[in-house]
Amino acid sequence: MVHLGMSGSLRVMPAATPPFVHDHVDIVLDNGQCLRYNDPRRFGSFHWVLGDNHDLLRHLGPEPLSDEFTGGALYQRSRGRKIAVKSFLMDGKVVVGVGNIYANEALFMAGIRPDRAAGRISAARYTTLVSSVQAVLAGAIDKGGTTLRDYVGGDGKPGYFAQQLRVYGRDGLLCRQCTTVLKAIRQNNRATVFCPTCQR
Ligand SMILES: [Zn+2]
């Protein structure tokens, strides 16, 4: 099991390629290629795992593109919770893999204010939110991810989803849907941007 930490990346390349700065691990493949791990900040980690019951996985929620990620499950899990819906959506115990950028975008697409209490959102709106998360992630995967600084995919190329962001990184600019000025707030020390008109 490989944890990429904040800045780790895996790339496929010929095994004979000399290591560059911050290259730490090669997993050499039978075909002469290797899977090379690069990590400038060294927050990543490698674990030898037998079975799927590792401590780091045991308490994780479902994958967002799986059948277990449903509006009904989010609704049940959120009852009585005062936590903001964006923080709820980014909690790995609720669902994995929805980072800050995609949480911002999915909440915009679903028309839900990021600071609304998770426990006050209806089952119908959670169903919409699940569809929005899946649409945003599918779109981002299709574009190779969101390159903000130096991220590259397994093929060494940057992602192009940044050009399609509707709210993230656009605070002070006009909403593309209604031309209201987008508003920025901080939640858990992360940037949140939303449209006060389109998101309720
Ligand atoms: Zn708007």
py3Dmol code that shows the C-alpha trace and the ligand (Angstrom):
import py3Dmol

protein = """\
ATOM      1  CA  MET A   1       0.000   0.000   0.000  1.00  0.00           C
ATOM      2  CA  VAL A   2       1.357   3.400  -0.981  1.00  0.00           C
ATOM      3  CA  HIS A   3       0.280   6.642   0.674  1.00  0.00           C
ATOM      4  CA  LEU A   4       1.193   9.666  -1.475  1.00  0.00           C
ATOM      5  CA  GLY A   5       1.164  12.086   1.462  1.00  0.00           C
ATOM      6  CA  MET A   6       0.832  15.679   0.243  1.00  0.00           C
ATOM      7  CA  SER A   7       3.189  15.658  -2.695  1.00  0.00           C
ATOM      8  CA  GLY A   8       4.082  12.069  -3.655  1.00  0.00           C
ATOM      9  CA  SER A   9       3.642  10.794  -7.201  1.00  0.00           C
ATOM     10  CA  LEU A  10       4.117   7.515  -9.051  1.00  0.00           C
ATOM     11  CA  ARG A  11       5.337   7.434 -12.635  1.00  0.00           C
ATOM     12  CA  VAL A  12       6.099   4.639 -15.068  1.00  0.00           C
ATOM     13  CA  MET A  13       9.488   4.874 -16.802  1.00  0.00           C
ATOM     14  CA  PRO A  14      12.343   2.660 -18.048  1.00  0.00           C
ATOM     15  CA  ALA A  15      13.964   1.021 -15.000  1.00  0.00           C
ATOM     16  CA  ALA A  16      17.412   2.156 -16.147  1.00  0.00           C
ATOM     17  CA  THR A  17      16.467   5.857 -15.843  1.00  0.00           C
ATOM     18  CA  PRO A  18      18.874   7.482 -13.343  1.00  0.00           C
ATOM     19  CA  PRO A  19      17.131   8.806 -10.230  1.00  0.00           C
ATOM     20  CA  PHE A  20      16.342  12.500 -10.096  1.00  0.00           C
ATOM     21  CA  VAL A  21      16.138  14.629  -6.980  1.00  0.00           C
ATOM     22  CA  HIS A  22      13.338  13.443  -4.596  1.00  0.00           C
ATOM     23  CA  ASP A  23      13.049  10.017  -6.300  1.00  0.00           C
ATOM     24  CA  HIS A  24      12.941   7.567  -3.356  1.00  0.00           C
ATOM     25  CA  VAL A  25      11.627   4.131  -4.434  1.00  0.00           C
ATOM     26  CA  ASP A  26      11.581   2.068  -7.663  1.00  0.00           C
ATOM     27  CA  ILE A  27       9.221  -0.905  -8.017  1.00  0.00           C
ATOM     28  CA  VAL A  28      10.855  -2.749 -10.922  1.00  0.00           C
ATOM     29  CA  LEU A  29       8.434  -4.482 -13.296  1.00  0.00           C
ATOM     30  CA  ASP A  30       9.006  -7.592 -15.442  1.00  0.00           C
ATOM     31  CA  ASN A  31       8.848  -5.614 -18.680  1.00  0.00           C
ATOM     32  CA  GLY A  32      11.910  -3.455 -18.001  1.00  0.00           C
ATOM     33  CA  GLN A  33       9.848  -0.514 -16.767  1.00  0.00           C
ATOM     34  CA  CYS A  34       9.647   0.660 -13.190  1.00  0.00           C
ATOM     35  CA  LEU A  35       7.047   2.397 -11.064  1.00  0.00           C
ATOM     36  CA  ARG A  36       9.062   5.246  -9.534  1.00  0.00           C
ATOM     37  CA  TYR A  37       8.027   7.087  -6.377  1.00  0.00           C
ATOM     38  CA  ASN A  38       8.950  10.768  -6.136  1.00  0.00           C
ATOM     39  CA  ASP A  39       8.104  12.837  -3.059  1.00  0.00           C
ATOM     40  CA  PRO A  40       9.605  16.301  -2.455  1.00  0.00           C
ATOM     41  CA  ARG A  41       8.014  16.732   0.983  1.00  0.00           C
ATOM     42  CA  ARG A  42       8.443  13.108   2.149  1.00  0.00           C
ATOM     43  CA  PHE A  43       5.034  12.860   3.834  1.00  0.00           C
ATOM     44  CA  GLY A  44       4.243   9.675   1.883  1.00  0.00           C
ATOM     45  CA  SER A  45       4.722   6.101   3.093  1.00  0.00           C
ATOM     46  CA  PHE A  46       4.941   2.481   1.903  1.00  0.00           C
ATOM     47  CA  HIS A  47       3.278  -0.394   3.819  1.00  0.00           C
ATOM     48  CA  TRP A  48       3.419  -4.149   3.295  1.00  0.00           C
ATOM     49  CA  VAL A  49      -0.196  -5.304   3.659  1.00  0.00           C
ATOM     50  CA  LEU A  50      -1.749  -8.766   3.778  1.00  0.00           C
ATOM     51  CA  GLY A  51      -5.534  -8.660   3.354  1.00  0.00           C
ATOM     52  CA  ASP A  52      -7.574  -5.473   3.343  1.00  0.00           C
ATOM     53  CA  ASN A  53      -8.002  -4.895   7.054  1.00  0.00           C
ATOM     54  CA  HIS A  54      -5.095  -2.479   7.608  1.00  0.00           C
ATOM     55  CA  ASP A  55      -5.454   0.112  10.379  1.00  0.00           C
ATOM     56  CA  LEU A  56      -5.192   2.946   7.850  1.00  0.00           C
ATOM     57  CA  LEU A  57      -8.115   1.542   5.826  1.00  0.00           C
ATOM     58  CA  ARG A  58     -10.436   0.092   8.445  1.00  0.00           C
ATOM     59  CA  HIS A  59     -12.356   3.265   9.288  1.00  0.00           C
ATOM     60  CA  LEU A  60     -12.530   4.723   5.806  1.00  0.00           C
ATOM     61  CA  GLY A  61     -15.832   5.460   4.079  1.00  0.00           C
ATOM     62  CA  PRO A  62     -16.731   4.190   0.595  1.00  0.00           C
ATOM     63  CA  GLU A  63     -15.086   5.193  -2.676  1.00  0.00           C
ATOM     64  CA  PRO A  64     -17.029   8.090  -4.228  1.00  0.00           C
ATOM     65  CA  LEU A  65     -17.457   6.300  -7.568  1.00  0.00           C
ATOM     66  CA  SER A  66     -18.735   3.085  -5.948  1.00  0.00           C
ATOM     67  CA  ASP A  67     -22.331   1.907  -5.443  1.00  0.00           C
ATOM     68  CA  GLU A  68     -21.988   2.258  -1.659  1.00  0.00           C
ATOM     69  CA  PHE A  69     -21.742   6.043  -1.936  1.00  0.00           C
ATOM     70  CA  THR A  70     -25.419   7.020  -1.886  1.00  0.00           C
ATOM     71  CA  GLY A  71     -27.555   9.967  -0.860  1.00  0.00           C
ATOM     72  CA  GLY A  72     -29.342   7.735   1.642  1.00  0.00           C
ATOM     73  CA  ALA A  73     -26.079   6.772   3.348  1.00  0.00           C
ATOM     74  CA  LEU A  74     -24.969  10.421   3.581  1.00  0.00           C
ATOM     75  CA  TYR A  75     -28.359  11.405   4.940  1.00  0.00           C
ATOM     76  CA  GLN A  76     -28.301   8.722   7.668  1.00  0.00           C
ATOM     77  CA  ARG A  77     -24.737   9.445   8.639  1.00  0.00           C
ATOM     78  CA  SER A  78     -25.289  13.218   8.891  1.00  0.00           C
ATOM     79  CA  ARG A  79     -28.329  13.236  11.205  1.00  0.00           C
ATOM     80  CA  GLY A  80     -27.657  15.300  14.308  1.00  0.00           C
ATOM     81  CA  ARG A  81     -24.333  16.581  12.954  1.00  0.00           C
ATOM     82  CA  LYS A  82     -23.676  20.333  13.290  1.00  0.00           C
ATOM     83  CA  ILE A  83     -20.459  20.147  11.260  1.00  0.00           C
ATOM     84  CA  ALA A  84     -20.508  22.137   7.978  1.00  0.00           C
ATOM     85  CA  VAL A  85     -21.498  20.014   4.999  1.00  0.00           C
ATOM     86  CA  LYS A  86     -18.204  20.734   3.235  1.00  0.00           C
ATOM     87  CA  SER A  87     -16.170  19.452   6.188  1.00  0.00           C
ATOM     88  CA  PHE A  88     -18.500  16.437   6.378  1.00  0.00           C
ATOM     89  CA  LEU A  89     -17.908  15.702   2.692  1.00  0.00           C
ATOM     90  CA  MET A  90     -14.126  15.920   3.131  1.00  0.00           C
ATOM     91  CA  ASP A  91     -14.090  13.520   6.106  1.00  0.00           C
ATOM     92  CA  GLY A  92     -12.479  10.246   4.967  1.00  0.00           C
ATOM     93  CA  LYS A  93     -14.705   8.314   7.382  1.00  0.00           C
ATOM     94  CA  VAL A  94     -17.737   9.552   5.397  1.00  0.00           C
ATOM     95  CA  VAL A  95     -16.351   9.140   1.871  1.00  0.00           C
ATOM     96  CA  VAL A  96     -12.752   8.945   0.653  1.00  0.00           C
ATOM     97  CA  GLY A  97     -11.010  10.987  -1.997  1.00  0.00           C
ATOM     98  CA  VAL A  98     -13.100  14.173  -2.021  1.00  0.00           C
ATOM     99  CA  GLY A  99     -10.437  16.827  -1.509  1.00  0.00           C
ATOM    100  CA  ASN A 100     -10.854  20.563  -1.118  1.00  0.00           C
ATOM    101  CA  ILE A 101     -11.099  21.513  -4.780  1.00  0.00           C
ATOM    102  CA  TYR A 102     -13.646  18.825  -5.637  1.00  0.00           C
ATOM    103  CA  ALA A 103     -15.730  19.497  -2.506  1.00  0.00           C
ATOM    104  CA  ASN A 104     -16.003  23.170  -3.522  1.00  0.00           C
ATOM    105  CA  GLU A 105     -16.998  22.263  -7.071  1.00  0.00           C
ATOM    106  CA  ALA A 106     -19.477  19.533  -6.126  1.00  0.00           C
ATOM    107  CA  LEU A 107     -21.288  21.759  -3.612  1.00  0.00           C
ATOM    108  CA  PHE A 108     -21.617  24.462  -6.263  1.00  0.00           C
ATOM    109  CA  MET A 109     -22.970  21.967  -8.780  1.00  0.00           C
ATOM    110  CA  ALA A 110     -25.466  20.691  -6.192  1.00  0.00           C
ATOM    111  CA  GLY A 111     -26.519  24.243  -5.190  1.00  0.00           C
ATOM    112  CA  ILE A 112     -25.656  23.655  -1.509  1.00  0.00           C
ATOM    113  CA  ARG A 113     -24.000  26.289   0.684  1.00  0.00           C
ATOM    114  CA  PRO A 114     -20.709  24.837   2.028  1.00  0.00           C
ATOM    115  CA  ASP A 115     -21.280  26.229   5.528  1.00  0.00           C
ATOM    116  CA  ARG A 116     -24.751  24.713   5.965  1.00  0.00           C
ATOM    117  CA  ALA A 117     -24.953  22.193   8.838  1.00  0.00           C
ATOM    118  CA  ALA A 118     -24.657  18.628   7.512  1.00  0.00           C
ATOM    119  CA  GLY A 119     -27.533  17.503   9.748  1.00  0.00           C
ATOM    120  CA  ARG A 120     -29.942  20.040   8.234  1.00  0.00           C
ATOM    121  CA  ILE A 121     -29.723  18.847   4.632  1.00  0.00           C
ATOM    122  CA  SER A 122     -32.534  16.723   3.162  1.00  0.00           C
ATOM    123  CA  ALA A 123     -32.171  13.238   1.709  1.00  0.00           C
ATOM    124  CA  ALA A 124     -33.117  14.561  -1.734  1.00  0.00           C
ATOM    125  CA  ARG A 125     -30.323  17.153  -1.632  1.00  0.00           C
ATOM    126  CA  TYR A 126     -27.805  14.512  -0.544  1.00  0.00           C
ATOM    127  CA  THR A 127     -28.817  12.436  -3.544  1.00  0.00           C
ATOM    128  CA  THR A 128     -28.117  15.463  -5.743  1.00  0.00           C
ATOM    129  CA  LEU A 129     -24.794  15.979  -3.962  1.00  0.00           C
ATOM    130  CA  VAL A 130     -23.701  12.390  -4.608  1.00  0.00           C
ATOM    131  CA  SER A 131     -24.421  12.839  -8.341  1.00  0.00           C
ATOM    132  CA  SER A 132     -22.486  16.120  -8.301  1.00  0.00           C
ATOM    133  CA  VAL A 133     -19.445  14.599  -6.567  1.00  0.00           C
ATOM    134  CA  GLN A 134     -19.416  11.779  -9.102  1.00  0.00           C
ATOM    135  CA  ALA A 135     -19.809  14.149 -12.071  1.00  0.00           C
ATOM    136  CA  VAL A 136     -17.021  16.444 -10.840  1.00  0.00           C
ATOM    137  CA  LEU A 137     -14.629  13.554 -10.174  1.00  0.00           C
ATOM    138  CA  ALA A 138     -15.412  11.856 -13.498  1.00  0.00           C
ATOM    139  CA  GLY A 139     -14.813  15.157 -15.301  1.00  0.00           C
ATOM    140  CA  ALA A 140     -11.531  15.706 -13.486  1.00  0.00           C
ATOM    141  CA  ILE A 141     -10.307  12.161 -14.176  1.00  0.00           C
ATOM    142  CA  ASP A 142     -11.210  12.654 -17.822  1.00  0.00           C
ATOM    143  CA  LYS A 143      -9.015  15.787 -17.933  1.00  0.00           C
ATOM    144  CA  GLY A 144      -6.107  14.136 -16.115  1.00  0.00           C
ATOM    145  CA  GLY A 145      -6.662  15.854 -12.761  1.00  0.00           C
ATOM    146  CA  THR A 146      -6.218  19.412 -11.565  1.00  0.00           C
ATOM    147  CA  THR A 147      -2.710  20.782 -11.899  1.00  0.00           C
ATOM    148  CA  LEU A 148      -2.265  23.746  -9.580  1.00  0.00           C
ATOM    149  CA  ARG A 149       1.475  23.762  -9.008  1.00  0.00           C
ATOM    150  CA  ASP A 150       3.549  20.787 -10.045  1.00  0.00           C
ATOM    151  CA  TYR A 151       1.182  17.818 -10.037  1.00  0.00           C
ATOM    152  CA  VAL A 152       1.650  15.352 -12.882  1.00  0.00           C
ATOM    153  CA  GLY A 153      -0.234  12.132 -13.635  1.00  0.00           C
ATOM    154  CA  GLY A 154       1.253   8.655 -14.126  1.00  0.00           C
ATOM    155  CA  ASP A 155       2.170   9.632 -17.669  1.00  0.00           C
ATOM    156  CA  GLY A 156       4.189  12.664 -16.478  1.00  0.00           C
ATOM    157  CA  LYS A 157       1.690  15.114 -17.948  1.00  0.00           C
ATOM    158  CA  PRO A 158      -0.131  17.847 -16.020  1.00  0.00           C
ATOM    159  CA  GLY A 159      -3.936  17.735 -15.573  1.00  0.00           C
ATOM    160  CA  TYR A 160      -6.219  20.208 -17.310  1.00  0.00           C
ATOM    161  CA  PHE A 161      -9.269  20.244 -15.055  1.00  0.00           C
ATOM    162  CA  ALA A 162      -8.229  23.623 -13.569  1.00  0.00           C
ATOM    163  CA  GLN A 163      -9.606  25.345 -16.655  1.00  0.00           C
ATOM    164  CA  GLN A 164     -13.092  24.014 -15.872  1.00  0.00           C
ATOM    165  CA  LEU A 165     -13.313  25.021 -12.203  1.00  0.00           C
ATOM    166  CA  ARG A 166     -16.534  26.931 -11.522  1.00  0.00           C
ATOM    167  CA  VAL A 167     -15.795  28.280  -8.014  1.00  0.00           C
ATOM    168  CA  TYR A 168     -12.441  27.089  -6.629  1.00  0.00           C
ATOM    169  CA  GLY A 169      -9.798  29.827  -7.033  1.00  0.00           C
ATOM    170  CA  ARG A 170     -12.398  32.264  -8.426  1.00  0.00           C
ATOM    171  CA  ASP A 171     -13.304  34.294  -5.308  1.00  0.00           C
ATOM    172  CA  GLY A 172     -14.182  37.888  -6.208  1.00  0.00           C
ATOM    173  CA  LEU A 173     -14.976  36.852  -9.785  1.00  0.00           C
ATOM    174  CA  LEU A 174     -18.491  36.525 -11.197  1.00  0.00           C
ATOM    175  CA  CYS A 175     -20.500  33.307 -10.916  1.00  0.00           C
ATOM    176  CA  ARG A 176     -20.645  31.711 -14.350  1.00  0.00           C
ATOM    177  CA  GLN A 177     -24.267  30.755 -13.746  1.00  0.00           C
ATOM    178  CA  CYS A 178     -25.805  33.982 -12.392  1.00  0.00           C
ATOM    179  CA  THR A 179     -23.037  36.698 -12.367  1.00  0.00           C
ATOM    180  CA  THR A 180     -23.170  37.209  -8.568  1.00  0.00           C
ATOM    181  CA  VAL A 181     -19.705  37.911  -7.102  1.00  0.00           C
ATOM    182  CA  LEU A 182     -18.330  34.643  -5.644  1.00  0.00           C
ATOM    183  CA  LYS A 183     -17.578  34.729  -1.925  1.00  0.00           C
ATOM    184  CA  ALA A 184     -14.578  33.200  -0.112  1.00  0.00           C
ATOM    185  CA  ILE A 185     -14.533  31.920   3.469  1.00  0.00           C
ATOM    186  CA  ARG A 186     -12.102  29.693   5.436  1.00  0.00           C
ATOM    187  CA  GLN A 187     -13.290  26.339   6.761  1.00  0.00           C
ATOM    188  CA  ASN A 188     -10.864  24.156   8.732  1.00  0.00           C
ATOM    189  CA  ASN A 189      -8.126  26.410   7.400  1.00  0.00           C
ATOM    190  CA  ARG A 190      -9.023  25.510   3.806  1.00  0.00           C
ATOM    191  CA  ALA A 191     -10.265  27.908   1.131  1.00  0.00           C
ATOM    192  CA  THR A 192     -13.983  27.696   0.410  1.00  0.00           C
ATOM    193  CA  VAL A 193     -15.536  29.626  -2.473  1.00  0.00           C
ATOM    194  CA  PHE A 194     -19.237  29.665  -3.232  1.00  0.00           C
ATOM    195  CA  CYS A 195     -22.023  31.617  -4.934  1.00  0.00           C
ATOM    196  CA  PRO A 196     -24.360  33.213  -2.348  1.00  0.00           C
ATOM    197  CA  THR A 197     -27.166  33.179  -4.934  1.00  0.00           C
ATOM    198  CA  CYS A 198     -26.882  29.712  -6.497  1.00  0.00           C
ATOM    199  CA  GLN A 199     -26.000  27.906  -3.270  1.00  0.00           C
ATOM    200  CA  ARG A 200     -28.532  27.693  -0.431  1.00  0.00           C
TER     201      ARG A 200
END
"""
ligand_1 = """\
1
ZN
Zn -24.439 31.970 -8.989
"""
view = py3Dmol.view(width=600, height=400)
view.addModel(protein, "pdb")
view.setStyle({"model": 0}, {"cartoon": {"style": "trace"}})
view.addModel(ligand_1, "xyz")
view.setStyle({"model": 1}, {"stick": {}})
view.zoomTo()
view.show()
